Amino acid sequence: MAKFARVMLGALLFQQVSAQDEPPKPEDGIRVRALAFVMGVKTPKELFAFSSDPGGPQGQKVEVRTYLNHQADMLPTTTKHLVLTSDPAPTSVQIPEKVIAKTTLPEGKKSVILLLVPFKGNEGDPPYRIFAVDDTRTAFPEGSLQVLNMSPTEVMFELDDEKFLFKSGTTRLIKEVPAGEDNLTDMRAFCRIGPGNSAADWKRIAATKWVPPGKKRVFQVLFVDPISQEIHLRGFTDIAKVVR
């Protein structure tokens, strides 16, 4: 009888440890992937999440990566007003030097990319802005291209023979990326420098060939390089399986 009790106790402890080691399930909260990429700017590799919302995080670690894959952090579903600091201590939210960024998460979203971008605002403002990009299957399906234009001007893509416009500060989804007979996409990007739509109103900023996303997703970001002050384009191929 004593041997049976020891076996049962061992099995119970094993189940408890195994449950703790399991990765969070999609329904357990808001799936977030913090992303930073601006060259020449050193971004902390880990931050700590706080929220004034009931049940919100209180110093939960959030990893900051330079790529997109299956790795993600889970925040409580009640999280809406988010503060990221460089210190896990609750008092860090009251110390301006330790507050890295603040944002309000999109209402009802289950999975987002948190894009951290260096920002020079007023004195005392956090040094980063956060762009929260919905990356659920509905908003960002497999095989699509998501473009975020963080530059201060309108940008136009010519993908093969099709044109796509991106207003400043907006995101746009291209569900089907055009491709030629060689299964490549001729891409040319232009930023607006004039009020009209003639060739003189646009300045070319990039030209290359793209491989279509296939079954993956591609996230393209337009931004102003802090050193050259030129508009650059940075792409990320999201190799993670869409879970939501």
Secondary structure, DSSP 8 states (H G I E B T S, - for coil): -HHHHHHHHHHHHHHHHHHHHS---GGGSEEEEEEE--TT----SEEEEE-SSTT--EEEEEEEESS-SS--EEE-TT--EEEEESSSSGGGGG-GGGEEEEEE--TT-SEEEEEEEE---STTS-SEEEEEEE-STTTS-TT-EEEEE-SSS-EEEEETTEEEEE-TT-EEEESS----TTS-EEEEEEEE-SSSSSGGGEEEEEEEEE---TTSEEEEEEEE-TTT--EEEEEEEE-S----
